Structure formats: C-alpha cells, structure tokens
Amino acid sequence: MVDPLVEKAKNGSEHAFRMLIEMNKQYVFKCIYGVLRNQKDAEDASQEVWMKIYNSLPQYEHQGFKTWMTRIAVNHAIDCKRKLARKSEDLVDELPVKQTLDSAETRLLKKEQKQLVMRYLQDVPDSYREVIEGFYIKEKSYQQLANEQQVQVKTIETKLYRARLWMRKNWKEEDFR
C-alpha cells in the first residue's frame, strides 16, 4: 500500500516531509540512541539522518517506509560510532608520554580492582555471577553475552541491573579501597 504522505514528500512536498519528520522523529532518535548511547551525538546524528532520508526519497521504492527509514538511521548511527571510535584512537595515539604512564597506572589499578571483584564474586548468586564476570571481567558486550547464553539482549540488561542492585545491597564500598 502506498502511503500518500510519503508519496507527496517523494514528489517534493516540503510540508509532507515536515509531517513525516514530526510523525517519526522520536522513533528515529530512539533507533540512533540505541546505537550511540549519547544524547548529544544521537541528536546530531538524527539531523543528519533526516537529511539523508530527504536526499534518498527519490530512490525509495515503497518497500515499507518505516523499515527503510530505520535502516538509514541505524546504518548512519553505526558509521557515527565508528568515527567516534577512530577519533578516540587517534587521540590516544597523540597522548604525551606522561599521560601514557598515567594510563599504565590506570590499567594496573583496573587489574587490581578486577582481582578484588573476582574474590567477592564467590558470594554472588549463580544467576548473576556469569553476567558480572562476562561484562566486567571479560569485558564482553551485551550482545556477546546474549549470544552465549542464547537469550535476548534485554535479558542480559535485566540480569546486570539486578546484579548491580545485589552488589550495592551486599557489598560495602570500603571493601574495595
């Protein structure tokens, strides 16, 4: 079924395109934020995505506007995330020697912190231990953990949330100093 609003926007109606933006801007923002996890970056990327959608409208072939729009938004967000990662790698490469030494010290402190957490992990309920160890110790992503445990990413998020609550309730901050 051809959406008349999309068709009008495709034929050059700025009003129709503004209406499409109004109807879908929250959805597009959520798609982008889901990838970038940063409010400002997601807002900037949303603006860029709407420009891409506008410029790509002539190529749209009525295969489902929301799906098409989502694909553009998510692909752009992934590109932005890659650019941000490259930019931070470039910054690290340009750090002076003193800051590199500081980062070695930071790595050592992180390693000690991990070892301390490993000792305390014995007390954590089995249902939380696996996600805590995977996320904090082995530094796996939510997606990797979900794939390994054959569950949805949302399940991993929930397990980690509950595990953090358990740790706050049962561990004392002074034990980690």
N, CA, C and O of each residue as an XYZ file, in Angstrom:
708
protein
N       0.837     -1.177      0.000
C       0.000      0.000      0.000
C       0.888      1.248      0.000
O       1.833      1.330      0.784
N       0.606      2.178     -0.833
C       1.383      3.398     -0.968
C       0.865      4.428      0.034
O      -0.323      4.751      0.038
N       1.743      4.934      0.871
C       1.394      5.971      1.843
C       1.341      7.307      1.110
O       2.348      7.738      0.548
N       0.182      7.973      1.106
C       0.062      9.221      0.356
C       1.015     10.313      0.863
O       1.504     11.121      0.073
N       1.277     10.341      2.154
C       2.180     11.339      2.717
C       3.603     11.124      2.201
O       4.288     12.073      1.822
N       4.032      9.866      2.194
C       5.363      9.540      1.681
C       5.437      9.886      0.201
O       6.441     10.421     -0.271
N       4.379      9.580     -0.522
C       4.348      9.860     -1.964
C       4.443     11.362     -2.224
O       5.159     11.795     -3.127
N       3.723     12.153     -1.434
C       3.791     13.615     -1.597
C       5.197     14.124     -1.291
O       5.725     14.976     -2.005
N       5.800     13.596     -0.222
C       7.167     14.013      0.129
C       8.132     13.616     -0.977
O       9.036     14.373     -1.329
N       7.934     12.431     -1.516
C       8.795     11.941     -2.592
C       8.677     12.837     -3.832
O       9.642     13.008     -4.576
N       7.500     13.397     -4.042
C       7.265     14.273     -5.190
C       7.658     15.730     -4.909
O       7.409     16.620     -5.724
N       8.279     15.958     -3.736
C       8.832     17.289     -3.481
C       8.062     18.170     -2.514
O       8.430     19.331     -2.337
N       7.020     17.674     -1.887
C       6.252     18.491     -0.943
C       7.021     18.634      0.380
O       7.199     17.668      1.122
N       7.467     19.861      0.649
C       8.193     20.105      1.904
C       7.270     19.935      3.101
O       7.688     19.431      4.144
N       6.022     20.351      2.958
C       5.052     20.203      4.044
C       4.866     18.721      4.407
O       4.848     18.358      5.583
N       4.731     17.891      3.401
C       4.567     16.451      3.640
C       5.810     15.884      4.330
O       5.700     15.055      5.234
N       6.978     16.330      3.903
C       8.207     15.834      4.526
C       8.294     16.287      5.982
O       8.697     15.507      6.844
N       7.923     17.537      6.268
C       7.922     18.020      7.657
C       6.966     17.190      8.508
O       7.256     16.889      9.666
N       5.837     16.828      7.933
C       4.874     15.984      8.663
C       5.473     14.598      8.943
O       5.282     14.040     10.023
N       6.197     14.052      7.961
C       6.864     12.754      8.176
C       7.876     12.864      9.319
O       7.984     11.970     10.160
N       8.609     13.967      9.333
C       9.581     14.169     10.418
C       8.860     14.216     11.754
O       9.259     13.530     12.695
N       7.803     15.016     11.851
C       7.056     15.139     13.106
C       6.529     13.787     13.583
O       6.586     13.466     14.770
N       6.022     13.010     12.643
C       5.434     11.719     12.998
C       6.491     10.693     13.429
O       6.196      9.791     14.213
N       7.723     10.830     12.915
C       8.721      9.777     13.110
C       9.984     10.209     13.846
O      10.879      9.386     14.043
N      10.087     11.474     14.259
C      11.358     11.943     14.819
C      11.744     11.219     16.110
O      12.920     10.920     16.316
N      10.781     10.936     16.974
C      11.097     10.217     18.216
C      11.596      8.807     17.913
O      12.564      8.333     18.509
N      10.921      8.150     16.979
C      11.305      6.788     16.607
C      12.728      6.756     16.049
O      13.534      5.909     16.434
N      13.030      7.686     15.137
C      14.368      7.742     14.539
C      15.406      8.024     15.615
O      16.470      7.405     15.634
N      15.099      8.962     16.514
C      16.030      9.279     17.594
C      16.309      8.043     18.458
O      17.459      7.774     18.807
N      15.261      7.299     18.797
C      15.438      6.098     19.631
C      16.306      5.051     18.931
O      17.134      4.397     19.566
N      16.113      4.900     17.632
C      16.937      3.949     16.867
C      18.408      4.348     16.945
O      19.283      3.509     17.156
N      18.659      5.622     16.774
C      20.036      6.121     16.777
C      20.620      6.070     18.181
O      21.765      5.660     18.368
N      19.839      6.484     19.160
C      20.315      6.482     20.549
C      20.651      5.061     20.999
O      21.585      4.856     21.774
N      19.895      4.091     20.515
C      20.162      2.696     20.855
C      21.557      2.252     20.450
O      22.133      1.361     21.074
N      22.098      2.863     19.418
C      23.442      2.525     18.948
C      24.493      3.404     19.624
O      25.520      2.907     20.087
N      24.235      4.709     19.680
C      25.252      5.650     20.153
C      25.298      5.815     21.677
O      26.359      6.078     22.243
N      24.147      5.661     22.336
C      24.064      5.784     23.798
C      24.597      7.124     24.315
O      25.204      7.184     25.384
N      24.368      8.185     23.558
C      24.785      9.524     23.962
C      23.773     10.504     23.391
O      23.559     10.555     22.180
N      23.153     11.282     24.271
C      22.076     12.196     23.879
C      22.502     13.168     22.776
O      21.834     13.272     21.747
N      23.607     13.872     22.990
C      24.037     14.901     22.034
C      24.413     14.280     20.683
O      24.010     14.771     19.629
N      25.190     13.193     20.733
C      25.575     12.525     19.490
C      24.338     12.026     18.732
O      24.273     12.113     17.506
N      23.365     11.504     19.477
C      22.139     10.994     18.843
C      21.325     12.133     18.227
O      20.742     11.981     17.153
N      21.292     13.270     18.916
C      20.567     14.419     18.354
C      21.228     14.892     17.056
O      20.548     15.148     16.062
N      22.554     15.005     17.075
C      23.279     15.424     15.870
C      23.058     14.425     14.735
O      22.792     14.807     13.595
N      23.172     13.152     15.067
C      23.007     12.106     14.049
C      21.577     12.107     13.493
O      21.372     11.837     12.310
N      20.600     12.408     14.338
C      19.202     12.461     13.869
C      19.035     13.506     12.778
O      18.375     13.268     11.766
N      19.640     14.665     12.999
C      19.571     15.719     11.983
C      20.165     15.232     10.657
O      19.596     15.443      9.586
N      21.314     14.580     10.762
C      21.986     14.077      9.562
C      21.156     13.001      8.875
O      21.108     12.934      7.646
N      20.505     12.161      9.672
C      19.675     11.081      9.112
C      18.502     11.669      8.336
O      18.173     11.184      7.253
N      17.866     12.709      8.876
C      16.736     13.310      8.158
C      17.187     13.914      6.836
O      16.448     13.896      5.852
N      18.404     14.451      6.817
C      18.939     14.960      5.546
C      19.148     13.798      4.560
O      18.841     13.912      3.374
N      19.675     12.685      5.074
C      19.881     11.509      4.216
C      18.552     10.977      3.692
O      18.435     10.619      2.520
N      17.558     10.929      4.565
C      16.235     10.437      4.148
C      15.674     11.349      3.061
O      15.158     10.878      2.047
N      15.779     12.649      3.280
C      15.274     13.609      2.290
C      15.969     13.425      0.945
O      15.323     13.391     -0.102
N      17.289     13.307      0.990
C      18.051     13.155     -0.254
C      17.849     11.794     -0.925
O      18.048     11.651     -2.132
N      17.450     10.796     -0.125
C      17.263      9.444     -0.669
C      15.829      9.156     -1.089
O      15.567      8.127     -1.711
N      14.908     10.036     -0.765
C      13.494      9.801     -1.099
C      13.255      9.426     -2.564
O      12.433      8.548     -2.827
N      13.946     10.058     -3.536
C      13.691      9.667     -4.931
C      13.988      8.181     -5.213
O      13.413      7.596     -6.130
N      14.880      7.583     -4.426
C      15.211      6.165     -4.646
C      14.293      5.217     -3.872
O      14.331      4.006     -4.089
N      13.466      5.759     -2.969
C      12.568      4.922     -2.171
C      11.568      4.221     -3.082
O      10.952      4.850     -3.942
N      11.409      2.890     -2.885
C      10.576      2.088     -3.783
C       9.385      1.431     -3.092
O       8.968      0.342     -3.487
N       8.836      2.071     -2.075
C       7.624      1.605     -1.397
C       7.754      0.202     -0.805
O       6.826     -0.603     -0.888
N       8.910     -0.081     -0.209
C       9.089     -1.401      0.398
C       8.797     -1.380      1.893
O       9.134     -2.332      2.597
N       8.196     -0.343      2.378
C       7.915     -0.191      3.808
C       8.720      0.993      4.324
O       9.918      0.873      4.580
N       8.067      2.120      4.473
C       8.789      3.348      4.783
C       9.517      3.267      6.123
O      10.668      3.689      6.233
N       8.855      2.732      7.127
C       9.467      2.673      8.460
C      10.713      1.788      8.450
O      11.720      2.134      9.068
N      10.654      0.664      7.763
C      11.800     -0.233      7.650
C      12.943      0.454      6.910
O      14.098      0.376      7.327
N      12.617      1.112      5.832
C      13.604      1.827      5.024
C      14.264      2.935      5.835
O      15.484      3.093      5.814
N      13.448      3.694      6.545
C      13.929      4.795      7.375
C      14.807      4.263      8.521
O      15.843      4.848      8.834
N      14.392      3.171      9.131
C      15.151      2.568     10.226
C      16.525      2.117      9.744
O      17.529      2.318     10.429
N      16.563      1.516      8.579
C      17.831      1.047      8.026
C      18.798      2.212      7.828
O      19.981      2.106      8.154
N      18.295      3.318      7.295
C      19.136      4.507      7.104
C      19.630      5.015      8.453
O      20.809      5.339      8.600
N      18.736      5.088      9.443
C      19.091      5.621     10.764
C      20.137      4.745     11.454
O      21.140      5.253     11.957
N      19.907      3.452     11.478
C      20.826      2.541     12.169
C      22.180      2.501     11.459
O      23.219      2.526     12.118
N      22.183      2.439     10.146
C      23.462      2.428      9.415
C      24.247      3.714      9.672
O      25.465      3.679      9.849
N      23.552      4.837      9.690
C      24.236      6.111      9.948
C      24.784      6.134     11.381
O      25.901      6.596     11.613
N      24.001      5.639     12.329
C      24.448      5.609     13.727
C      25.690      4.732     13.882
O      26.614      5.078     14.618
N      25.706      3.607     13.191
C      26.877      2.719     13.245
C      28.089      3.429     12.652
O      29.187      3.340     13.201
N      27.902      4.131     11.542
C      29.001      4.907     10.953
C      29.514      5.955     11.936
O      30.723      6.129     12.090
N      28.597      6.650     12.595
C      28.995      7.674     13.585
C      29.783      7.045     14.727
O      30.784      7.597     15.183
N      29.323      5.891     15.181
C      30.012      5.221     16.286
C      31.435      4.840     15.870
O      32.373      4.981     16.655
N      31.591      4.361     14.645
C      32.926      4.012     14.147
C      33.818      5.249     14.081
O      34.989      5.195     14.458
N      33.261      6.364     13.601
C      34.039      7.610     13.524
C      34.470      8.056     14.905
O      35.613      8.472     15.095
N      33.567      7.975     15.872
C      33.906      8.367     17.249
C      34.999      7.460     17.815
O      35.894      7.929     18.518
N      34.927      6.167     17.509
C      35.948      5.232     17.992
C      37.300      5.551     17.360
O      38.326      5.544     18.039
N      37.294      5.832     16.057
C      38.556      6.193     15.387
C      39.118      7.479     15.958
O      40.327      7.599     16.158
N      38.246      8.442     16.222
C      38.683      9.724     16.765
C      39.332      9.523     18.142
O      40.360     10.134     18.435
N      38.739      8.675     18.980
C      39.323      8.450     20.307
C      40.638      7.671     20.189
O      41.553      7.891     20.982
N      40.743      6.759     19.206
C      42.015      6.057     18.985
C      43.096      7.041     18.555
O      44.238      6.958     19.008
N      42.728      7.976     17.676
C      43.686      8.989     17.233
C      44.152      9.844     18.396
O      45.329     10.194     18.482
N      43.231     10.185     19.295
C      43.603     10.984     20.466
C      44.577     10.225     21.359
O      45.527     10.805     21.886
N      44.337      8.928     21.528
C      45.233      8.115     22.357
C      46.624      8.058     21.732
O      47.627      8.127     22.441
N      46.686      7.933     20.408
C      47.976      7.891     19.720
C      48.766      9.182     19.906
O      49.997      9.167     19.875
N      48.058     10.307     20.100
C      48.712     11.601     20.221
C      49.047     11.970     21.668
O      49.609     13.038     21.912
N      48.715     11.106     22.629
C      48.971     11.437     24.030
C      50.466     11.526     24.310
O      51.247     10.725     23.796
N      50.864     12.499     25.125
C      52.271     12.566     25.518
C      52.643     11.391     26.421
O      51.771     10.684     26.927
N      53.940     11.192     26.614
C      54.440     10.041     27.371
C      53.902     10.028     28.795
O      53.539      8.960     29.289
N      53.835     11.170     29.476
C      53.367     11.207     30.858
C      51.950     10.644     30.964
O      51.654      9.867     31.872
N      51.074     11.037     30.031
C      49.715     10.518     30.071
C      49.696      9.031     29.767
O      48.841      8.311     30.283
N      50.603      8.562     28.956
C      50.692      7.132     28.670
C      51.082      6.389     29.946
O      50.560      5.310     30.227
N      52.005      6.975     30.719
C      52.375      6.375     32.000
C      51.180      6.354     32.939
O      50.946      5.367     33.636
N      50.416      7.462     32.953
C      49.223      7.511     33.778
C      48.247      6.412     33.370
O      47.611      5.791     34.221
N      48.133      6.177     32.068
C      47.206      5.139     31.636
C      47.720      3.754     32.044
O      46.922      2.852     32.301
N      49.044      3.580     32.105
C      49.596      2.307     32.590
C      49.230      2.132     34.058
O      48.892      1.033     34.499
N      49.299      3.212     34.796
C      48.910      3.170     36.208
C      47.422      2.862     36.331
O      47.007      2.078     37.184
N      46.628      3.487     35.471
C      45.188      3.251     35.474
C      44.885      1.792     35.147
O      44.024      1.174     35.774
N      45.602      1.244     34.157
C      45.401     -0.171     33.806
C      45.733     -1.078     34.983
O      45.033     -2.060     35.231
N      46.801     -0.753     35.707
C      47.189     -1.550     36.872
C      46.104     -1.491     37.943
O      45.750     -2.510     38.537
N      45.577     -0.286     38.185
C      44.506     -0.148     39.171
C      43.266     -0.927     38.747
O      42.615     -1.563     39.577
N      42.939     -0.877     37.456
C      41.793     -1.637     36.953
C      42.013     -3.132     37.167
O      41.096     -3.856     37.555
N      43.241     -3.584     36.908
C      43.557     -5.008     37.071
C      43.379     -5.416     38.529
O      42.803     -6.463     38.824
N      43.881     -4.576     39.444
C      43.731     -4.869     40.873
C      42.260     -4.891     41.267
O      41.831     -5.750     42.038
N      41.489     -3.943     40.735
C      40.057     -3.883     41.022
C      39.367     -5.157     40.534
O      38.515     -5.710     41.229
N      39.736     -5.623     39.338
C      39.154     -6.853     38.799
C      39.464     -8.044     39.705
O      38.597     -8.878     39.965
N      40.708     -8.113     40.181
C      41.091     -9.221     41.054
C      40.282     -9.199     42.342
O      39.854    -10.245     42.831
N      40.075     -8.008     42.889
C      39.285     -7.872     44.103
C      37.840     -8.321     43.860
O      37.258     -9.033     44.678
N      37.275     -7.900     42.738
C      35.912     -8.303     42.401
C      35.834     -9.816     42.225
O      34.856    -10.438     42.639
N      36.850    -10.407     41.617
C      36.863    -11.866     41.425
C      36.763    -12.594     42.764
O      36.065    -13.601     42.881
N      37.469    -12.074     43.777
C      37.390    -12.697     45.105
C      35.976    -12.613     45.667
O      35.478    -13.568     46.265
N      35.338    -11.471     45.473
C      33.989    -11.274     46.015
C      32.919    -11.982     45.188
O      31.815    -12.215     45.678
N      33.229    -12.321     43.959
C      32.249    -12.964     43.089
C      31.775    -14.310     43.623
O      30.691    -14.774     43.269
N      32.572    -14.930     44.462
C      32.175    -16.230     45.030
C      30.870    -16.111     45.815
O      30.107    -17.072     45.915
N      30.619    -14.915     46.374
C      29.420    -14.709     47.185
C      28.175    -14.381     46.359
O      27.055    -14.434     46.867
N      28.376    -14.045     45.098
C      27.269    -13.612     44.244
C      26.440    -14.824     43.819
O      26.999    -15.875     43.506
N      25.116    -14.685     43.807
C      24.274    -15.799     43.328
C      24.666    -16.205     41.908
O      25.041    -15.367     41.088
N      24.573    -17.482     41.642
C      24.970    -18.031     40.344
C      24.302    -17.305     39.171
O      24.930    -17.079     38.137
N      23.040    -16.945     39.339
C      22.306    -16.320     38.234
C      22.916    -14.985     37.814
O      22.748    -14.565     36.669
N      23.626    -14.307     38.730
C      24.248    -13.014     38.420
C      25.733    -13.141     38.108
O      26.283    -12.333     37.359
N      26.372    -14.134     38.669
C      27.826    -14.256     38.552
C      28.293    -14.294     37.096
O      29.274    -13.645     36.732
N      27.590    -15.049     36.281
C      28.006    -15.222     34.878
C      27.981    -13.899     34.106
O      28.903    -13.610     33.343
N      26.924    -13.091     34.303
C      26.865    -11.817     33.576
C      27.848    -10.801     34.136
O      28.416    -10.013     33.379
N      28.056    -10.804     35.439
C      29.024     -9.877     36.044
C      30.424    -10.199     35.529
O      31.168     -9.315     35.104
N      30.758    -11.462     35.576
C      32.082    -11.887     35.114
C      32.266    -11.589     33.620
O      33.310    -11.088     33.201
N      31.252    -11.900     32.839
C      31.341    -11.672     31.397
C      31.458    -10.207     31.040
O      32.262     -9.831     30.186
N      30.653     -9.371     31.696
C      30.624     -7.949     31.344
C      31.793     -7.177     31.958
O      32.467     -6.417     31.263
N      32.032     -7.367     33.247
C      33.041     -6.556     33.930
C      34.452     -7.138     33.864
O      35.424     -6.391     33.746
N      34.569     -8.430     33.937
C      35.896     -9.044     33.977
C      36.394     -9.339     32.558
O      37.505     -8.959     32.188
N      35.557    -10.020     31.771
C      35.977    -10.386     30.416
C      35.656     -9.299     29.397
O      36.024     -9.407     28.228
N      34.958     -8.238     29.853
C      34.637     -7.067     29.038
C      33.912     -7.417     27.737
O      34.239     -6.901     26.668
N      32.928     -8.299     27.851
C      32.110     -8.677     26.703
C      30.934     -7.710     26.584
O      30.500     -7.119     27.573
N      30.428     -7.559     25.373
C      29.278     -6.683     25.151
C      27.995     -7.420     25.554
O      27.984     -8.638     25.730
N      26.924     -6.646     25.692
C      25.620     -7.247     25.979
C      25.268     -8.270     24.902
O      24.767     -9.355     25.196
N      25.541     -7.903     23.648
C      25.211     -8.782     22.533
C      25.983    -10.098     22.606
O      25.419    -11.167     22.372
N      27.278    -10.020     22.932
C      28.077    -11.245     23.048
C      27.525    -12.135     24.161
O      27.395    -13.347     23.988
N      27.205    -11.532     25.293
C      26.665    -12.311     26.417
C      25.322    -12.934     26.035
O      25.055    -14.093     26.350
N      24.486    -12.157     25.358
C      23.177    -12.679     24.944
C      23.343    -13.858     23.989
O      22.634    -14.857     24.101
N      24.276    -13.739     23.056
C      24.518    -14.836     22.110
C      25.006    -16.080     22.836
O      24.538    -17.183     22.554
N      25.944    -15.916     23.769
C      26.483    -17.056     24.507
C      25.420    -17.751     25.341
O      25.384    -18.979     25.425
N      24.547    -16.948     25.962
C      23.526    -17.526     26.843
C      22.228    -17.844     26.104
O      21.270    -18.350     26.688
N      22.219    -17.536     24.806
C      21.050    -17.784     23.952
C      19.786    -17.141     24.524
O      18.739    -17.776     24.653
N      19.925    -15.843     24.865
C      18.800    -15.058     25.368
C      18.796    -13.721     24.638
O      19.709    -13.424     23.868
N      17.778    -12.927     24.878
C      17.688    -11.595     24.299
C      18.632    -10.639     25.026
O      18.961    -10.864     26.191
N      19.068     -9.582     24.355
C      19.940     -8.570     24.959
C      19.244     -7.966     26.177
O      19.889     -7.680     27.186
N      17.940     -7.774     26.082
C      17.170     -7.188     27.195
C      17.300     -8.054     28.448
O      17.318     -7.525     29.559
N      17.388     -9.365     28.289
C      17.549    -10.271     29.425
C      18.884    -10.016     30.109
O      18.968    -10.013     31.337
N      19.928     -9.800     29.313
C      21.254     -9.508     29.868
C      21.214     -8.183     30.619
O      21.761     -8.071     31.716
N      20.566     -7.177     30.027
C      20.450     -5.878     30.690
C      19.757     -6.031     32.041
O      20.190     -5.454     33.038
N      18.684     -6.808     32.066
C      17.936     -7.018     33.300
C      18.785     -7.752     34.333
O      18.797     -7.378     35.506
N      19.495     -8.795     33.904
C      20.353     -9.543     34.828
C      21.438     -8.639     35.426
O      21.706     -8.690     36.626
N      22.055     -7.815     34.578
C      23.098     -6.912     35.074
C      22.526     -5.878     36.028
O      23.153     -5.546     37.033
N      21.354     -5.372     35.725
C      20.706     -4.401     36.604
C      20.457     -5.031     37.977
O      20.769     -4.435     39.008
N      19.899     -6.230     37.979
C      19.613     -6.905     39.243
C      20.894     -7.286     39.977
O      20.945     -7.249     41.206
N      21.925     -7.650     39.222
C      23.209     -7.989     39.832
C      23.812     -6.757     40.514
O      24.352     -6.854     41.616
N      23.715     -5.603     39.854
C      24.228     -4.364     40.456
C      23.473     -4.029     41.731
O      24.070     -3.604     42.720
N      22.154     -4.222     41.708
C      21.360     -3.980     42.923
C      21.822     -4.907     44.045
O      21.971     -4.483     45.191
N      22.045     -6.167     43.705
C      22.504     -7.132     44.700
C      23.855     -6.703     45.273
O      24.065     -6.750     46.485
N      24.770     -6.284     44.391
C      26.105     -5.866     44.852
C      26.014     -4.644     45.757
O      26.682     -4.588     46.789
N      25.186     -3.657     45.377
C      25.029     -2.457     46.212
C      24.510     -2.819     47.596
O      24.925     -2.247     48.603
N      23.604     -3.771     47.621
C      22.986     -4.166     48.890
C      23.944     -4.995     49.752
O      23.941     -4.864     50.976
N      24.756     -5.840     49.129
C      25.542     -6.814     49.885
C      27.029     -6.499     50.013
O      27.694     -7.058     50.885
N      27.554     -5.643     49.192
C      28.977     -5.310     49.270
C      29.144     -3.922     49.868
O      28.357     -3.016     49.592
N      30.160     -3.767     50.676
C      30.458     -2.466     51.268
C      31.533     -1.785     50.446
O      32.482     -2.426     49.995
N      31.380     -0.475     50.253
C      32.316      0.282     49.422
C      33.748      0.215     49.995
O      34.719      0.138     49.242
N      33.863      0.245     51.320
C      35.209      0.224     51.927
C      35.949     -1.090     51.664
O      37.173     -1.143     51.788
N      35.229     -2.135     51.308
C      35.894     -3.391     50.958
C      36.698     -3.267     49.656
O      37.558     -4.099     49.368
N      36.408     -2.221     48.878
C      37.038     -2.074     47.570
C      38.027     -0.906     47.516
O      38.312     -0.386     46.438
N      38.536     -0.504     48.644
C      39.504      0.593     48.656
C      40.893      0.083     48.910
O      41.840      0.868     48.955
